[in-house]
Amino acid sequence: MNSIRAASFVTALFVAVWSWTIVADAQGVHKQTKGKPVTKSTSKSSTSSSKTSKNLVKSASITSPELPPPPVPEKPEFLRDVAPILDRSGCSTADCHGKFGGRGGFQVSLLTLSPEDDFAPIVYGARGRRINFAVPEQSLFLKKATGIMPHAGGQRFKVGSPEYRTILNWLKLGAPYEDTDPKLVSVQLSPSKYTLPKVGDTRQIRVIANYSDGSHRDVTTQTVYSSTNDAVLKVTKNGL
């Protein structure tokens, strides 16, 4: 997938071809790739300073739309399909395996900012014990993430979920990864600029990823969103 991280300071899209962090604050939405701003769109709230805190809370009380889950590819790629799951599921945060030194003997890049470097630890780390190519369903990489085996980070996704099936399909193919695999080139937000006319209004953000092979993909449900000020601007897990 290529994850996407967004914050109302939308912060660092699972940033790379795997993760995008989008930062959206009360004054705007900024997309960053590897720490460098790439695009900027303004999503101002028309809330004036005279609005009460009650109304501000009301504006933040929104529910996530029923967007369809990301499609499960039959032939997943590590950078575009697998690595983003680490970010979206919270596996690569500083509180988990993204911390310096890792956790539980397993380390990946923080917020999946360097997904190319995460392939080897997953497939070859721990003497190859994390992946079971003979019986992919028995891979520690899956069993711990789904909570089948004890995991300090708890369950990150469920058995049978799109995330689970994507990783399982990838493992069944032998966990392929090539340096020539398409990489993320840019990310576009739609709408690129929008002003909410009144308190309580909502707007769905769409995120499109552009890759080095010329392909494009809607990664709205693969992006990570967060806000630096939930009292003024709140964003759901699916970019509403």
ZIWO-V453444 format. One line per field, one symbol per residue. phi: phi as a letter, one per 30 degrees, with the letter a starting at -180 (. if undefined). Layout:
phi=???
This chain:
phi=.ldbcbbdcedaefflcabbcccbcdclbbcbbhicecbbbcbdcddcdddddddddedcdbcddddddddcddbdcdddcceedddddidcdddbddddjibiibbbddhhdbeeddddeddcdhhiddccddbedcdeecdddcidcebedidcacdjdedddddddddddjhdabddeecdcabccbddaacddadjdbadccbccccdcidbadcedccccabdbddcbcbddcic
